[in-house]
Amino acid sequence: MPTAFKTIYARAAKRKGGEAKLKKLLPPKPDMKALAKLKDDRALAEMAKRVFSAGFVWSVIENKWDGFEAAFLGFEPRKLLHKPDEFWEKLASDKRIVRNPQKIRSVRDNAQFVQDIAAEYGSFGKLLATWPMDDQLGLLDLLAKRGSRLGGNTGQYLIRFLGRDSWIASRDVVLCLRDAGVDISENPTSKRDRQKIQAQMNVWTKESGLPLTHISRICAMSIGQNYDAETLQKAMGGEE
């Protein structure tokens, strides 16, 4: 039987100098009501930010983000979908953004994805807020199948940055799960491994009463490189 979460919590607290200090390193509890009110342009913008950040230095994308917002017309799906091919072709030479043709094309595809989801659920935020909390895998599969370049870690970081309560299978989280006795590989990308992660996260959620975001972060802080509080706070965001 995998390790109880209270044991992992206690280890994380000890590594960070006590429970009080550990709690200060946890992000605010996700607000699912606020998520349901998320505007579709912000959903598309975050999709683009995650896609362009994948395999790239995140700070470069952040520093150029005002240019991205201007180049992609504020990421309004309807505006973008009415633009002709010439508009998209010119973006490939637009110095305000990172000029990656494949990633630029993904914004167009994801604008259609967001609009389709809005037609089905009312908005992309409502999809995220109403999707069952114990089925994150189902949501990630939807992103991978219907979105563009939103599979793997990109999808996990996307829903975290958009504000959904979620776990991220980062290196340290996977290390924690394996150390706890969950039979998954070091690179758990198979359906079997992903299902085991989901199942264990569901168990720990029921056991602890904590949101998935906190469980995921605590797991990461319970093992691996023991970064000090200041370093962790600088890295705060969606990354574990």
ABEGO torsion letter per residue (X at the ends): XBBBAAAAAAAAAAAAGEAAAAAAABBBBBBAAAAAABBAAAAAAAAAAAAAABGBBAAAAAAAAAAAAAAAGGGBAAAAAABBAAAAAAAAABAABBBBAAAAAAAAAAAAAAAAAAAAAGBAAAAAAABBAABAAAAAAAAAAABBGABEAAAAAAAAAAGBBBBBBBAAAAAAAAAAGBBBBABBABAAAAAAAAAAAAAAAAAAGBBAAAAAAAAAAABEBBBBAAAAAAABEABX
